Amino acid sequence: MESLWLEYGHDTSEEAHLVHDLDKCEMIQQAMEYEASDHKQLDSFFNTTRGIFKHPQVQPWVEEIYRRHVSPPSSKRLCSDRGDSPQQSLLSLLNSQDCNIYTPTKPPKRKAVDELPVPRKRHSPAKSPSSTDSSPFKLISFPASPTPEQPTLSLPPSSSSLPASSLSAPATPNQTLGNLAEVYRPSGSPIRVTGTKVVTDVSFTDTDATGVCKVDKSLVCKGFWDSINKAARICLPRRSGKTYNLTQLLLFFSCMPEQAKVKTMPDSLLCNGDITAEDVAQMDLATKCRLKRERLFEDSLLKKLHSKFYHEHFMKYPVLHINFSKCKGETFGDFIINLCGAIAAVAQQWLDNCHEDKSKDNPDKDALYKCLNRIVDKYGSISFDSGSSGAQYTNLAIRMFEMLSRAICRAYGQYILLVDEYDIPFTSIYLADWDKKDKKAARNIMKLLYQTMLKDNDNLIKGVLFGVFEVPLTEMGSGANNIKEIRMVPTDEKDIRASILTADCPHSRDGLDALTDSFWFNAKEVEQMLDQSTSWCAKVADYKMFIMDQIREWYNGYFIGRFKGKYNPWSVSSYIETLCALLNSQVTPDIKEIARSAARKYWVTTGTTEMIDAQIDRYPSEFIHMAKRLLCNYETAVLKHTEEHEETHIILNTAQLNLIVQDTDHFSESAFLTMCLYSGYLTRRLSTSVCIPNHEVYRVWLDMFARAVLGSNMADSSINYERGALLKELWQGKTKILKDLAISSHSVLSNHNEYLEKDYANHFANTIVAVSRFGMLTHPNQKSVQLSEIVPIRENHTGVGKCDYIMRLHSTHNQANQFAAIVEFKLIEKTKRGNPAHHQQLAQRGLDQIAKCDYSTCLVGCLERIDVGIAIGNNVVEAVSKLYRRKNTDSPWEEVDTLADVGC
């Protein structure tokens, strides 16, 4: 009995979770009853318990109570409709005919973190793309006809059970909370997608009139307000919807006209039954801006689900939006100028806004005008003499911000601060070719600036830093210690364990869930975008499941906040836009083939991360070793290209990246993996390991791997070679491409240190693996890329069957492993690299060495082969070869001129 009591007290079991949650559930149900019967406001009971329920059995019931609390029916009606007393109302609610509940088919078992499934192939087209629920709970629905007094709130099992019209139609002003149940996805978060034309670079200010497809992310405003006390930091990979949501936050909260943000919206949007074109023509600019912003949020989920919050906070606060994306520089002086320019740009925006703000007489506006003009003038007066260090301007950016902060607060009150690309100054300092004194000075400036912005700032209501990398806050000075961490990318075992246990639970449509779910797309949003696009391209409708499979394979797999299975929004939009354009351009298209060809690397074309590129250039060998493991894991677990590789976990226990400490002279695998995790090149697989998330990023890793192995020029050429180009050359006894690859491989190594012959052979083996991943060694008739089988390199060259390496490839008859390439390297001495005759002799010596050895154990099953002797030096390569064939595995080898006369 004592152990059971301790189990309950410490809340360490599923049963304890259930009892604790039922106790709190009954408490808020009673609070709702007391509100209705005694006409009291008991919001604190609901605010303090929101988000703390753990048990999946209780969570849907709690959500129902919350929803009814928003628009609560009277206690008497709730009870009299069912014949219950108030004391029975909780039981009645849980068993009501108009409330869908999850009933366990067996006692739920919490899944261990390391039981997460490995990345897998895309779902079979025969399987619904939405049928991925492996929960031990089944959805029990009790059909009933809802009454206007008591609306039904149901959670549909999948989008396929809902008509497209009900999902795509925007909410109307008279729509009740219950009617909005039609746009809920199983996880509980609301979905609203408008427009039919999917475009890549969608803006929040694109209106429904443009027909552009938009995913409603307006709940980010409520999530921002609920989740941030005073200051927070959010780190996100590129193209995650950050710019879209920052614009949304600015246009929702800002009390200024923000004409620059809405100037693309035509005035005709303001005309309706009450406002004529003549009325619009007589409006001042500030009024037009206000009405346009109201139109943007008119049918939003935020206004429908949180009407009270909307009216309390819409256009009520001054907002400072600072962008540090240009805070870079070849010199320390350039860096200071660009940093001050970011502050001056905000002052200029406020000058423009104040000029158009006619909302009220403000006695402090004249003082604000003068201050803003003084800030802009200070920036314009910055100049550096040749050779000047710019030390006299080191504190100018801080003084400019202090002036701006005080003046705005005096004229308009406390403000909201939105800082974009907060980490760019730190990454630019880290990568800069400055002396240590200037780097230290620049870091100190940024520390003091963030302290001024976030800690020593009584003018601040709420502030948030957006960026990619998580700079250690303890290194940013004591001014950053009060910043709340909102981790979009789980970084350590604690984050992962908490995320995995709650990822499938319904979220509350506000707070941290609403904030994190506002970035990237979920599966239902992507499916709804496809449904919407059928009006633009009808051919999509019949192949929606196949197209969804392509999107899932290429762009799914991210772990954001506590939500698994997130999709890259930029790439998904680019894919659908490209697909529809290709389908509409052809009369009788092969839809499946076009759907495959439209899947490309869209995300990477938007730019790369300089930090990652710099590490690859500096430590190519270390990167190659690590990248091979990541690529092999993805190929083994997902593509099934090879059978001989076993998947191994790439360990990353805690992700932390210090961009402030002095540069190190060694390669840190954990630091590099952390950079890739934050940048979106990797995602969490288990609590202690990372993996490549999808096929798009896999192709990005292929490119990075090829550039590290081959160098940029040869890597670009390898990607553009036709399928089987190198294999067909080997069949003919030619070695031109092989020599080009060897030269490229050698040049990559020679840029760094002195290497031995076996080092070149090892790197050349990596080169062959790299080009085989692009299909250069794949049989021309094969539809999928086949990787080469490389026999491990020998440590010495004595005895039977000793060479540098052996490849097992497809024969001319398209038979796997029946064609072999045996390669022997000879290193050209430095003193003889200008002697072509010597190069030829060395290559022939390598070929003769192969002829003297017995490779029967390595060539079991082979019927064709090529022997290649390669002499390699400083950008000098010579190769000689011989071709052989035999009738069967017991026959002797016979030399031939070519193997390409049959089978290809």
N, C-alpha and C positions, 0 to 999 in steps of 0.2 A: 504493500500500500504506500509505503514511504517513497519507493522508487517511482511509482506512478505520480505521486504528488510532486516530486522533484522534476520529473519529465514535463509535467504541466507547467510548473513554475518557471523552468528554464526554456520552455517552448522549443523542445528539441526533436519533436516527432510530428508526423502528419496529423495524428490525432490531437496533439496539443495545439497545432495550428488551427485545426477545425474548431476546437472548443473556444479558444481565444477569439477567433473571428466571429463565431456565433454570438458570443457575449457582446462584442462591440456592435454587431449587426442588430441585435435586439435593442441595444441602447439608442442607436440612431433612428430605429423604427419608432420607439417610444417618443423620441424628441419630435419626430414629425407629427405624431398623434397629438402631443401637447401643444404644438404650434397651432394646429387646426382647432382644437377644443378651447384653448385658453387665450388664443390670439397673441402669442408671444413670439419673439424672434430668438431662435436658438441655433443660429448659423454656426456658432463655435463648435457644436457637436459634430457638424458635418465637415467643417474646414480642418479640424484637428485629426480626423480619422481618414480623410481622403488619401488613398494611395498606400495605406498600411496593411490592407487585407492581403493575406498570402495564399489562402487555400482556394484552389480553382472551383471547388463546389460552391463557395460562398460568394465569390466575386460577381457572378451574374446577378445574384439576388441584391447585392449591395448597389450595383449599377442601377437596378430598377428603383431602389429606394431613392438614390440621388436624383434620378430623372423625375420621379414624382415630386421630390422636394422642390425642384425648379418651378413646376406648375402643379402644386399639390391639390388633389381633389379633397373635398371636405371629409373630415373623419366620419361624419354621420353617413355620407353617401358611400364612402369606401366600405363601411361596415354593413349598412343596410342593404346594399346591392347583393351582398353575399349572405346576409343573415347572421353576421358575426358580431360579437362584442368587441370593444376596443382591445381587450386582452388577447383576443384570438386573431387580431389583424395580421400579425407577422406570419403566423402559420397560413392564414388565408392568402397572403401575398405570395408566399413561396410555392403554393400549390394552385395559384390562380390560373384560370383557363386562358387568360390573355397575356400570360408571362411565360416566355420560353425559358426553360432552365436546362442546365446540363446535369444529367443523372449518371452517376458512375456505373459502368457495367461490372467493375470490380474495384477493389480498393486501390486508389491511385498510388503509384510508386514513383518516387522522385528519381529522375534520371541523373546518373552521375555525370560530372562534367566531361570526363574523358570517354564517355560513351557516345559523344556526338558523332554523327556519321561523317565519313570522309567525303570530299568532293566526288560527285558521281556524274555519270553521263546524263544527258538531258532525258526527260521523261519520254516514254513512248508516245507517239502521236495518238495512240488509241486511248490514252489515259487523259482525263481532263486535267488541264494545267492547274486547276485550283484544288484538285483533290489530293492535297498533301498533308492533311491532318492525320497525324498518328496518335492523337490523344486517346486515353482510355475512357473518354467520356463520349456519350452519344447524345445528339440533339433530339430532345423530345418536344414536339410542338403540339399544343392543344388547340384545334381550330375553334375560333369564336368570332363573333361579329363585334368589333369594337364600337363603343358608343362615343359620341362627341365628348361626353364628360370624362371618359376614361380611355384614352388612346392606347392602341396596342404598340408595344415596342419590342420588335422581334429581331433576332440576329440571324440573318440568312446563312445557311451552310456554305454557299458559294455563289459567285456572281451568275453562274449558269442557271440558277433557280429564279433569277430576277429578269424581267423584261428590260431590254436595253433602254427603252424610253424612260422607265422609272429611275434608272441610274443616271442617265445623261441629262434629264430635265433639271434645270436649276430650280432651287427652292423659291417659291413665290412668297410675297410679303405676308399673306394670311396663313401660311403653312404653320401648323403647330409642331411642337417638339416631337410628338408621336409620329406625325407624317414623315419626319426626317429619318425614321427608322429604315426607310427604303434605301438609303445611301450609306448604311453602316456595313462595314466588313466584319468578318467573324472575330477579329481581334478587338473590336469595339471602337476603333477610331473611325471618324466619319470620312466619307469620300464624296467629293463633288468635282466633276470634270465638265467644263463647258467648251464650246467651240468644236469644230470638226477638222480644221486644217492644222496638222501637227507641224510645227517649225522648230528648228534647233534653238535659235537665240531668242526665245520668248521673253518678253518683258512683262513685269507686273502691270504696267500701264496699257498693255494691249487689252482692249475692251471686247465684249461679246460681239459688238458690231463688226469687228474686223474678221470674225470667223476663226481666229487663232485658237487652237486648243490649249486650255490652261487647266492645271491641276490646282484646286483650291488649297492653299497653305496658310490661310488667314489665321488659323489657331496659333500660329507662331507668336502673335501679339500677346495673347493670353498666357502662353507658356513663358514668354520672356518676362512678363510682369510678375508672374507667380514664382518663378524659379530664381530670380536674382534679387537679393536683398539690397546690396549697393553696387557691388562690382563682381564681375565674373569673366571667365575666359572660356572660349569655345574653339577647339581646334578641329578643322575639317579638311579633308582632301579637296583638291581643285574640282571645280564643276559639280559641286554638290547642291547647288541651289542657294549658295550664300548671298550672292548679289541680288537675286530675286527677293529673298527674305529681308535683306537689309533695306532695300527700297520700300518694301511693304511696312516695315517697322517705322521708317522715316515718315511715310505718307499717312500712317495711322496716328502716330503720337504728335507729330509736329504741329504747333499752333501757327506756323508761318505759311504763306501761300505755297511755297515750293514750286514756283512756276516752271523752273528748269526741268523738274521731273515729269510734269504733266503737259508740257507744251506740245507733245506729239498727239495728244488727244484732241480731236476736232470739236469746235464749239457746238456743232450740230447735235452732239450727244446729249446736250442739256435740254433740247426741245422735247416736250411731252404734252400731255393734255392740259397742263396748267401753265407751262412756260412756252411762249412762242419765240420765233426767231427774232422778232422785234424786241422782246424782253431781253434776250441774250445779248443783242447788239448794244443795249443800254447799260449792261452790267459792267462794273469795274473788273480789273484783272483778278483781284483778290477773291471776289465773289465767284467768278468763273472757276478759279482753282479749287475753291472749297466745294462747289457743286460737283466738279469732276471727281474729286476724291471721294465724295459721298457715293457717286455712281460706281466707283471701283469696289466699294465694300457693300453695295446695296443688297445683294443676294448672297453674301458670303456666309460661310459656316460660322464665323465668329459672331456676326450679328444675329444669326438665328439661334445659336446655342448659348450665347452669352450676351444677351441683349442689354442687361444692366451694366456689365463691364464696358460694352461698346459705348453706351451713352455717357458713362462716367469719364472715359479716357480719350475718346476720339477727338483729335486736334486740340489737346489741352496743354501741351508742354513744349517749351523750346527744346530743340534737338540739335546737337552738334555731331556731324558726321565727318570724321577725319579718315582719310585714306593715305596709308604710308607706302603704297605700292611703288612709288618713285623715289623712295629714300635709299638711293644707291649713289655710287660715284667712283670714278677712277682715282680720285684723290680725296683726302679728308675734307678739303674745302668744298668740293662738289657735294659731298654728303651733307654738310651743314646747310648749304644753299637749298638742297632738295627737301631737307627736314623742315626748314623754315617755310619753304614753299607750300608744304602740306598744311601748315597752320594758316598761312596767308590765304590759301584757297578757301578755307572755311570762312574767314573774315569777309572775303569777296562775295561768297554765297549769301552771307547774312546782310551785306550791303544791298544786294539785289532784292532779297526778301523784304527788308525793311522799307525799301522804296515802294514796294507794291502793297505793303500791309496798311490797309485803311480801316481796320476793324475797330480801333478805338484811339482816343487821344492818349498819348503816352508822354508824360513830362520828361521821362528819362531817355526818350528816343534820340534827342539831339546829342546828348552825351555819348550814346552808343554809336551814332554816326561818326563822331569825331574819333572815338577810340578805334573803330573798324578802319577808318581811313588812315590813322596813324600806324596800325599794324601793317596794312598794305604798303604804305610808304617805307616803313622800316625794311620790309623785304626787298623793295625795289632799290634801296640804298646799299645793299650788300655788294661789296666788290673786293676782289683779292688781287693784290699785286703779285707779279711773278715771283715765285719763291716764298710767298707768304703762307704760313701754316694755317691761318684762319683761327688762331687761338682766341682772338678778340671777340669772335662770334659764338663761342662754345655755349654760352648760356642764353643766346638770343631766342632760340625756339621756346625755351621754358618761360622767358619773360613775355613773349608774344602770347603764349597760351594763357598765362595768368591774367594779362590784360583782357583778353577775349572772354575768359570765364567770368571775371568780375563785372564787366560791362553788360553782358547778356543777362546775368542773374539780377543785376540792378534794374534792368528795363523790363524783363519778362518773368523773373523768378527762377527757381532752381530748374536745372535742365537734365536731359537724358544724353548720355555720351555713347556714341557708336564708333568704335575704332576698327577699321578694316585693315587687314594685312599687318597686324601689329608685329609680326616676327620678321618681316622683310628687312628692317634695319639691322637686326642681329645676324641674319644670314648674309647680308651684304658685307657687314664688318668681318664676319668669319672668312668669307671668300676673298676679301680685298687684299691687294698686294701693297699694303701700307707697312710702315714701321710699327713696332710694338707700342710706341708711345701714342701714336695717333689712334690705334685700335683701342687702347685702354681709355683714352679720352672720349671716344665715340660711345663706348659701352657705358661710361659714367653718365654721359648726357642722357642716354635712353633710360637708365635707372632713375635719374632725378626727374625726368619728364613723366614717367609712369607714376612715380610717387606723387608728383604734383597733380596729376589727373585723377588718381584713384584713392589716395589716402588723405593727403593734406588738402582736401577739397570739400568745403562745406556747401558749395554751390551745386553739388551733384545729387540727383535723385537716384539714378541707376546708371551704371556704365557697363559695357561689355567689350571685350577684346576678341576679335575674330582673326584667325590665322590658320596656318597649316601645322607648324611645329610647336611643340609644347616646351617653351624655354623654361628651365627650372626657376620657379618663382623665388626661391631662397637666394638665387644668384642675382635677381633683379633688384635687390635692395629690400629693406624693411617695408618700403612703401607698397610692395606687392603682396605682402603676407595676408592681407585681408581679401584677396581675390578668390572667389569660389570657383572650383574646378568643375566644369560641366563637360565630361568626357564623351564625345561622340564616338571615338575609337577606343574600345576597352584596352587598357594598357597593362594590367597585371592580373594575377590570378584572382584577387578579390573582386575586381571589376567583372571579370569573365564569369565567375561563379554566380554573382548576383544577377548578371544579365541573363545567363542561360536559364536560371530557375524561373525567371519572370517574363521571358521574351514573348511567350504565347498568351499571356494574360491580357484581358481587355484593359485598355488604358482609359483614363478618366476624362479625356478631351480637354484637359487643362494641365497646368503644372509642367513638370519636367518631361512627361510623356508627350505632351502637345508640342513642346519645343523641339525635342529630338526627332519626333516623327515628321516634322515639317521639312526635314532635309532628306534628300534622295527620294526615290519612289518605292512604294510597296507593290506587291504583285497585283492587287486589285486595281490600283491606279493605272498600272501599265495595261491591264486587260481593258479597262474602261477607255483608255486612249485609243486602243485598237478598235473598240466598238464605235467610238466617235468618228474615227477616220474612215469608216465605211461610207459615210456620206460624201466624202471627198474622193474615195477610191473604193468602189463597190467590190472589186475583185478580192479585197482583203477578207471579206465576210466568210467565204467558203473555206478559207485556209487559215482561219484564225488560230487554231490549235497548233498547226505546224509552225506558223510564224511566231507564236508565243514560245515554242520550244527553241527556236533560233535565238530569240531575245534572252531567254533564260540561260542558255549555254554561253552566250557571249557577254552578257552585261549584268548577270545576277551574282550573288554570293557574298555581298558585303555585310558586315556586322556593325551596325550603327546604333549607339546607345544600348538599349536592351532589345532592339529589333533585329532579328535575323532575316536573311534573304532580301536585303535591300538592293535596288537597281540603280545603276549610274544614270542620272536623269539626262545629262547631255548626250550620252551615247544612245540611249533609248529613243529620245526625240530625233536625233540625227538618223537613226536607222529607219524609223517609221517614215520620216520625211523622204529619205532616199528611196525607200521601197515603193511608196505611193507614186513618186515621180517616175520611177522606172516602169511600174505597171501601167500607168496612164499613158506612157509614151509608146506602148506596143498594142497592136490590135489583138493578137492571139498569143499572149506571153506564156512562157513556161513558169508558172507562178512559184513553184518550189525552187527551181533553179535561181530565179531572181531573188527569192527570199534568202537563199544561201549567199548569193553574190553581194547582196546589200549589207551583210554582216562584215563590218570592217573595224579598223582601229580609229574610231572617231575621237575618243577622249585624248589620246596622246598627241594628236595634231594641234591641240590647243597650247602646247608648250611643255617643256620638261622641267624637272626640278634641278636647278644648278648644283645644289648640294650633292645630289646623287651622281650627276655627271662628273663632278670634280673627284669624287671618291673612286669612281671607275677608272678615270684617267690616271689617278695617282697609284692605285693598287690593283692593276689588271689581273694578276695571277690569283690574288686572294678572292677577287670578285668572281672569276671564272670558276673556281672551286665551289664557291657557295651557290652560284647561279645554276651550275650543273645539278646540284642536289634538288633545288627548287623545281627545275624543269623536269627532272626525272620523276619527282613525286607527282607532279601534275599529270605527266604522261602515263604513269603507272596507274594512278587512282582514277583518272578521268578518260584519257584518250585511249588507254590500253594499247599503246604503240608497241611496247616491248614486254616480254615476259621475264627477262632475266633480272630486271631491277626490282628490288624490294623497297617499298616505301619506307622512308625514315623521317622522323619528325625533325623539323627545323626549330630548335629550341629558342624561345624568347620568353623568359620568365617575367621580367619587368621591363617595360619600354620607357626609357628616359633618355633625352638627348640634351647635352649641355653645349649650347652654342656661345657661351660666354667665356668659358675657360680657354686657356691658351691652346693653340693647335697641337695635336699630338703627332708623333712621327711613326705611328704604327696603325695598322688596320684593325678596327674593332668591329667584329661581326655583329655583335648586339646593337651597336650604335647604327650600323648600316641598315640592319633589319628594322630598327625603330624608325629611321627616316622613311623607309619603304612602306611601313605600316601607316604612318601618319599621312603619307602622300597618296595612298590608295593603290600602291603597287602590290601590297599584300593585305591579307585579312587574317583574323584570328581563326585558327582551326580548333585547337583545344586550349585549355587554360594556360598551357605553357609552350605552345608552338604556334607557328604561322604557316600560311600557304598562299599560293596564287589563287585569287578568287574566281576567275572566269577566263574564257578563251581570249577575250580582248586583251586582258592584261598578260596572259600567256604569250601572245604575239609581241607585246611590248618587251617582255623579258627575252624573247628570242632575238629581237633587234639589239638590245643592250649586250646580250651574250656574244652575238656576232661581231659587234663593234669592238668589244674587248679582245676577242680572239683574232679578228682579221684586220682591224683598223676600219675607219669610216668608209674609205673609198671602196675597198674590196667587199665590205659588208653590203653596201648599196648594190654593187654588181651582183652579189650572190642572191639577193632577194629577187632581182629581176631576171635571173637565168631561167630558161625554160625547164620544165620538169624533166629530170633524168639527164641533164646536160653532161655532167661529169661521168655518169655511168656509161653513156653511149660513147664518150671519148675513150674510156678505158676498154670497152669492147673492141674498139678499132686500134688499140695499141698506142693511142695518142696521149700526150701528157701536158698539153698547153695549159689547160685549166688547173691541173695539179701543180704545175710550176708557179702559176700566178698565186695560187693559194699558199704555197710554200714561201714565196717572196713576202707576201702580206703577213704571214705568220712570223717570219723572221724579223720584219721591220717593227712589229709590235714589241718583240722581246728586246731588240737591239736599242730601243729607245730608253731602256732602263738599266740593266746590269749585264755582266758577262755571263753567258750560259754555256754549258757543256753540250756535247752532241746529244745526249739522252734528253736534255731539257728541250732542245728543238724538236726532237721526235715526239716528246710528250705534248708539247704545245701544238704540233702539227696534227696529232691525234684529236685534240680538242677542236682544231680547225675543221677536220673532216666531220666530226659530230655536229658542229655548228651548221655547216652547209647541208648536211643530210636532213637537218630539221626544216630546211627550206625546200626539200624535194630534189636536190641535185643528184642524189644517189638513189632515187626512187624509180622503179621501172616506169617507162612512159605510159604503159597501159593500166597502171595502178591508180585508183581514184583517191586514195588516201596516202599521205606521206608516211613512208616507212623509214625508221631509223636504222643506222648501220650497226652491225655487231662488230665490236672492236675487241680483238684478243688483247689482254693486258700486256703492257710493254715489259720486255725482259731487262733485267738489271745488268746482264753481261752478254757478250757476243761469242761465247765459246760453247762447244758441244753441239748436239744435234738439234736442229729446229730453232736456232736462235736468230731472231731478226728484231727489227724495231717494232713492227706491229703487223697484224694480219686483219683484213676486213673480209666479212662474209656478206655478199650482196646477192641481188637477184640475177639469174642467168638470162641469156638472150631469149630463152623459152619461158621467161617469167616464173621461174621456180626459185623460191626463197633459199638462200644459203648455198646455191650451186655454183656461184661465181665467187672467186677469191682474189684479193689483191694483196700481195706480199711486198712490203716496202722496207728497204734498208737505207739508213741515212749515213752520209759521210760528211764531216765538217771540214770546210775549206780553211786552211791556215791563213792567218792574217797576211802573211808575207806573199801568198800566192793567189790572192783574190783577183788579181788582174791578169791571170794566166788562163785563158779559155781552154787550152789543151790539157792543163792539169785538172780543170773542172771535169772535163770529159773522162779522163782517166779515173778520177775518184768515183764518178757515177758508175762506170763500168766495173770498178772494183766492188762496189756494193752489189751489182747485179750478179757478178761471179760468186760472191759470198753466198747469195741466196741459192745459186745452182748447186753448191757443194753440200747443202744441208738437206736433211730429210724432214719434211713437214707433214708426213702422212697422218699423224695424230691430230693435226690442226685442220686438215683438209678432208676429213671424213664426209662423204656425200657430195663433194665438189666435182663438177665435170668440166669446168672452165676456170682459167686463172690468168692473171697477169703478174709478172715479177717486175718491180721497179727499183732501180738504184738511183738515189738522189744525192747530189752533192750540193751543199748549201753554205753560203757565206754571207758577207755583208751586202744585202740586196742583189746577190748573185745566186742563181739556181740553175743547175744542169740536171737532166734526167734522161735515162735510157731504160728501155723496157723490152719485154718479150711476152708473147701470148702463147698459151698452151690449151689443148683440149684433149679429152679422152672419151671413149665410147661409153664406158661404165666405170664403176668405182674400182674394179679389179684390173682395168686396162692400164697400160703405161701412158704417160703424158707425151703428146706429140706437139711440136711447135707449129703454129699457124700464123698467117699474116694478119688475119682479122677474125673476129667472132661475130660481127654484125651482119653476116650474110643470111642469117636465118632468125626467125622468131621476133623481129622488131620491124 
